[in-house]
Amino acid sequence: MRSLVGDLVLVRLQEETDPLLHKRLYNAVRRSILDGSLAPHSRLPPSRDLAGELGVSRNTILTTYEQLQAEGYVVSRRGSGTFVAKTGPDISLSTGNIAVNSSDLTATPFLSRRGQQLLSHVSASPRQWGAFIPGVPDVNAFPHPLFSKIQARISRRPKPERLSYSCNGGTPELQQALVDYLRVSRGVHCQADQILITEGIHQAIDLVTRMLCDSGDLAWVEEPSYWGIRHVLAMNDVRVNPITVDANGLCPPETVEEAPHLIFVTPSHQYPLGAVMSLERRQRLLALARQHGSWIVEDDYDSEFRFSGQPIPALQGLIADAPVVYIGTFSKTLYPGLRLGYVVLPRPLIADLKSAHAELYRGGHSLIQMALAEFINAGHYSAHIRRMRLLYSRRRACLTELIQRYCSPQALSDFSDNAGLHLILNLPDDADDVTIARQANARNILVRPLSRYYLTEERKKGLLMGFASLAEAQMEPAFQILLECLQTLCPQALAVGEEAEKQNAPT
């Protein structure tokens, strides 16, 4: 039976031109190690096996292995075999294995200036599961067996067109299911042809930006705002004007010197501060957009999770023919790895944006979309949200109690409404929330620094703390680790003296 390593070496061997076989073999293996095709610590086939796969003598393999070992490319372990070394002598000369430092990005001429700028402000963490990670639901609570049964049944005898590209903006089943669901839950008024299914919010924002903005056009974003939106805008060469957010949401300016092409808002639960945009602000923003010919991009990322009171209807449904591109996602309600989002397109944009989506990204995942449509229509989706709303409400209360018990009275954000999947732990203005978050992250406490969400120098300091994915029993032990980080780097954020005794006293 052939091995993957044997196949790789055979291909590389055929590319070598040295007249001596053992040198060709040596160069083939060495090159595979240097470019990362043979990863550090990976096991090489036994000499007898590799000789059989390549059709060469075993002595040729042994000679090659001995030379690679002498030069430090591989190590031999008695009784275990031959393994690629952790580092090789020429590893620093191989660009395929160099970790790029953001401070050196200006020295990489093969990247565009926009690419270099993006990589110098990378905010996405390589770890997306851990204590207090913001914006991530409890993926273990999703009814995977039920959803898998629906998928399996739909996948038994699929029509060929369901296995090909989708150029219609998604499956009709899911589009119609969303029309009914959004009308009832969010007050969104639309028809099925207005729904475009995307691979998450990022793709939706990229599409809208590409199609509605030229290079150098202006967009308004909330201050602070989600870094992902800003990065997509930057990569499309769109100028950004940060607009202040207060307890009532985005504050539209009284006078507009330059009309924005796009206005990005999170009115149902401002990200990251948590404010809910008032009805008066929503009406002002709609009037301003109509007056100046702007499009509002309404990011309704987690409005399903409101734990008290009735939510204000979406901007999209407040007036007829609203100049609003409404965007939603299943990442918060189901699980992020599903990578399904949706856009409710204003009628003048339907044909053009659907055609552009098919041209730029190609649609797909039709079987999953059909399964999700059945999941929604059968009532499973609403039932799951109701269960999660109760669960997250308890977890939010638990985290709130921990913050109030161990931290200063001002620790809970003034903006924090009873909604969403995260809270903000306020820190003093002189705190280094980036360093605190970095130290906490190193101990698998995945909080995020609030200051990184600002564009201006007027930055609040704090930590975004998700509560949805962490069981209540695990919350206090994880919070204690965070407290240790705060004790070292920001002790003034903690309750002290008599105040702490009062907060920690039994009730």
N, C-alpha and C positions, 0 to 999 in steps of 0.2 A: 504494500500500500504506500503510495507516494505521500510525502509530507509537504506542507506549505513551504517550509524552509528549503526543501529539496527543489521544489518548483522554482522558487525565487532564484536560488543559486544557478540552476540550469539556464534560466533566461539571461541572467547577468553573465554567465560563462560564455554564452553565444555572442555577447556584445564585445568580448575581449579579443584582441588581435595579436598578443604576444605568441611567438612560435612555440614556447615551452608551456606544456599543459599545466604543470604545477604553478607557474607564475600567473597564468590566466585564472586558475581557480583561486589563488591567493588574492588577486586583484578583485575578483568578483565578490568574495566574502567580505574583504576589507571595505569595498565601496558600499556594500549593503549595510555594514555597521555604521559607517560615517554618515550616510544620509538618513539613518534612523529606520530603515526597512527592517533591520534586525535590532530590536530594542535592547537596551541594557538589561541584564539578568535573564534574557531569553536563552533557552537551551538549544544547542546545535544537535543535529542528529548524530547518533553513534557513527564512528568511522565506517564500520561495515555496512550499515544501512545506507549512508550517503553514497558510498562507492557503488552500491547496487543501483540506486536511483539515477546516478549520473553516468553509469556505464564506464567507470574508471577503476583502476586498481586501488586497493585499500591503502597501499603504501603512499600513493599520491595524496590521499585524504590526510593520512597521518603526518606527512611532510608539511602540508598546508597548515594543519592545526598547530603543529609545533612552532612554525614560524610566526603565526598569529599570536600564540601564547608568549613567545620570546619577546615580541614587540608590544605586548600589553593589551592587545585587542580582545583576547579571550582568556578565560581562566579555566583550569582543569580541577575538578573536585573528585577525589578518589571515591569510587563507588556511586557517584552521582552523574558524572558526565562532563561535557564541555559547555561553558556558558559565556555569553557576551559580557565583557567587563563593564563595570559601572561607568567608567570613563575611558576613552581611548587616547593615545598620544597625540593624535591630530584632531581631536574633537573640537578644539578651539578654532580650527581652520575651516570647519564645516558649517556653512550658514544654515543648514537644515536642522541643527541642534542648538542654535543660539537663542536664548531667551531675550527678546527685545525689551530694552529698558525704555520707558516712556520719555526719560530725559534725553535719550539719544535719538529720538525720532527725527530730528532735523538732519541727521547724518544718514538717512535712508532715502536716497534720491529716487528709488523705484516706487515709492509711495507718493500719491498725490498729496497736495497740501491739506485737502479736506480729510484724507485718510490719516495723515499724521496728526491733525488736530483731533480727530475722533479718538485715536489711540492714546493721546495724551490726557484724555478725560474719561477713560474707561471706568464705568461704575458698576457694571454687571459682575456679580460675584460668581466665581466658579462653583461655589457651594450654594445650592438652592433648597437645602433641607437641614434644619437645625432649630434649636430653641430660639423663640422670639423672632423668627424671620418674618418680616412684614409682607402682607399681601398674598400669603400662601395658605390655601384652605387645608383642612384635614383630609388628605387624600385617602387615608385609611377608612374614613367614614363613608366614602362613596360606595353605593351598592354594585360593586364590580361583578359579582356572579349574575345578577339580574341583567345588567347591561351586556355582559358577555353572551348570555342566552339569546338576547335579541339580535346581537351581531351575528352569532353563529347561524341562526335561522335565516337571516337575510343573505348570508354569504354562501348558502348551500348551492343555489342555482341562480347566480346573478346574471342579469342581461349583459351582453357584451358592452353596451354603451355605458354601463355603470362602472366598468373597469377601464375606461378610456379617459382622456382629458375631459374636463367640464368647462364649456365656454359660455354657460348661461348664468353664471353668478351663483351657482349652487344648485342643489337638488330642489325640485318643486315641493317635495314633502316638507323639508326643513324650512323653506321660505314661508310656506303657509302656516306651519306650526308657530313660527316666530311672530307672524302677523297677529294671530289670536292671543298669544302669550303677552306680547308687548302692549297690546291694547288694554288688557285687563290689569296687568301688573304695573305698567309705567305710563299709561296714558298716551302712548305713541300711536299716531294715526297714520297708517300706510297700507299699501296693497302689496301682494306677493312680489310683483315685478320690481318693487323698490328695494328689495332685500338683496344684498350682495354678501356671500359668505367668504370670509378671508381666513388666513392662517394667523389669527390673533390681531391684536390692536396695532402692533408695530407695522404690519403689512398694510393695514387699513390707512394709517396715518401717512405712510410712505406714498401710497397710491393717490390719496387726496392731495398731498403736497405737490407731487409731480404734475398732476393734471390741472391744478388750479393756481399754481404759482410759477412764475418765471424767475430766473436767477436775479437776485437782488431785491425781490419783492419783500414786503413787510408782513410779519405775523405777530400777533399779540399772544403772549403766554402768561400764565399766572406766576406770581412771584411770592413764595416759591412754587416750583412745578416739578413734574416728573421728568427726570433727566432723559428718559428714553425719547420723549417727544422732541426735546431740544436737539438731541443728537441726530434724529431723522431730519429735522429742519436744516441743521448745519450741513449734512451730507447732500442736501438738495440746494444748497447755497441760498437759503432764505434768511433774511435778516430777522432778528428777534427783538421785540420790545417787551420787557417784563412789566406787568401791571400788578400793582399791589393787591393783596388779598387781606380782608379783615374778617370779623366774625360773621358778616353777611355775604361772604364770597368775594369774587372779583369786583374791584371798584372801577367802573368805566369812567374815563376822564370826562370832565364837563365840556372841554373843547378838544377837537381832534385835528391836529396839524397835518398828519399824513394818515390817510385811511388804510387800515390793514386789509390785506387780501383774505387772511384767515384769522379767526379768534378761537384759541383753544381754551376750553373751560371744562372743569369737573364739578358741575353745580350741585349734584346730589350728595357728594361727599368729597370735598376738596382734597386733592392729593398734593402734599402730604399732611396739611394742617388739620383737616377734618371738618372744616366749616361747611355749612349748608347755605347755598345761595338763596337769599330771600326772594319772595315773589316780586317785590318792587324792583330789585336788581335785575331779575330775569326779564321783566318787561322793558326796562331801560336798555338792556343789552340787545334785545330783539329790535327795538326801535332804532338804535344806533346802527346795527348791521344793515337794516333796510335803507336807512338814510344814506349810508356810504357805500352800499353795494358790496358789503363784506359777507363772507360765509362763516357761520359759527360751527365749530367742530365740537360737538358735545360728547365727551368721553364719560360714559356711564358705566364705569368699570366694576362697581360693587354695590349698586343701589339696592340689591335684593336684601342686604343685611342691615336692616333698620330695626332696632330693638324696642322702640317706643314711639308712639305717635304715628301719624300718617305722612308718607313722603309727599313732597310737592311734585306734581306731574313734571315729566321731562319737558325741557325747552321746546323740543320738536313738536309737542302736542298742544302747546299753549295757544297758538294762533294758526289759522289756516295758511298753508303754503309757506311755512316758516323757513327762513334762509339758514337752515340747520342741517348739518350732516351728523346724524346720530350714530354713535359707535358703541357696541357692547361686546362682551366676551363671555365665554364659558370657563375661562381659566380660574375664576374666583369661585364660581358656583359648583363646578365639577372637579376638574383637576388641570393644572397648567400644561401638562404634557399632551393633552388632547389637541392643543393648538388650533382651536376653532374660535373665530370671532365673527362679527357681522356688522354691516353698515346699512343704515336706512338712508337711501339716497333721495334728495329732493328730485322731483320729477324732471326738471330740465337737465339733470346730470346723469340720468339712468343709463341711456344708451352709450354715451361716451365713456363713462367710468367702467361699465361692465366690459366693453370692448377693450379698453386699456388693461384691465385686470387680466383678461384672457391672454392678451399679447405679452404682458410683462411677466406674469407669474404662473400662468396655466392653472386652472382649477383642478381639484381632484378630491380624494377622500369621500367619494360618493356613497360608498357602503356605510361608512361611519355616520355620515350626515343622515342617511335614511334611518339608521338605528336610533340616532338622537331624536329624530322627528317622532318616531314611535314612542320613545321614552317620554317625550313631552306630551304627546297626545293622550297617552294612557294615564296621565296624572302623576307619573313617577317623579318627574322633574320638580313640580310644585311641592310634592310630599317631601322630597329630599331637602329642598330649601327650607321648608317649615322645620324639619328636624334639625338642620344646621343652625337655623336662627336661634332655636332654644339652646343648643349646645354652645354656640359662640357667645350668646348672652351670658351664660354662666362663666365661661372662661374670661370674658371681658371684665366681669365683676371681680373675679379672682385676681386678675392682674391689677385692677384699679386698687383693690384693697392692699396688695403688696406694696405698691408705689406709695400709697398714703401712709402705710405703717412705717416704712423704712426711710422714706425720703422727706424732703422739706415740704411744707404746706403748698408751696408754689410749684411743686413738681409736675402736677397734671396740667396739660395744656388747656388754656382758656378756650381754644377753638374746638376742643374735642367734643363732638356731638355723639349721641348715643347710637352710633352706626359704624359700619365698616369692619375691617379686620385688623386694625392696628390702633395703638395709642402712642402718644408722644410723651416721653419723659423729659420735661424741661431741665436744662442745665444752666448754671450761671453764665453770664456773657463772656467771662474770661476763661471758660472751660474749653479744652481742646477735644471736641466731640469726635473728631476724626481719629485721634490717637486712642481715645477710650474705646471706640467701636473696633478699631484694629486689634487692640489687646483682647477685647471680649471675643471677637471672631476667632482669634487663635485658640480660644478655649471652647469653640463651637457654640458660642452665644452670638447668634447672627443678627444683632441689632445694626441699624444703619444710622450714620451721622446726619442730623437734620441740616446742618450748614451746607452740605454738598448739594442740596436741592435749590439753592439760591444762585442767582446770577449777579446781583448787586453786592456791595460790601456790607449793606445793612442785613446781617445774617443773625437769625436766632440760633442758639445752640441747644441741642437736644438729641435724643435718641428715638428713632422709630422702632417700636416694639410690637411685633405681631403676636396675637394670642390664639389665633384660630387653630393652628396645627399642634399645639402643645396641651397635653392632658393636664387637668387641674392638679393631679397628684405630683406631676413632674415640674410644675411651675415654680414652686418655692425653692427647691434645690437649684434650679437653673438661675433663679433670681439672686440667690446667695452668691453665685459665681460672679454675676454682674456687680453686686455690691462690693466684692473684693476688688474688682477693677476700679470702681468709683472711689473706694477707700484709698487706693494708691494714687490715683490721678486727679480726683476731684472730690475730696472729703467734704467740701462745703455743700455738696448736693445732698448730703445725708442728714437725717434727723439726729440731733445731738442732745445730750444732757437730759433735763427734765422732760423736754418735749418728746424724746424718744421713749422714755419710760412711760409717759402717758399713752403714746400710740401703741406700745407693745403690751400694755397692761391688759389682763383678761377682763372681758366685759360680762 
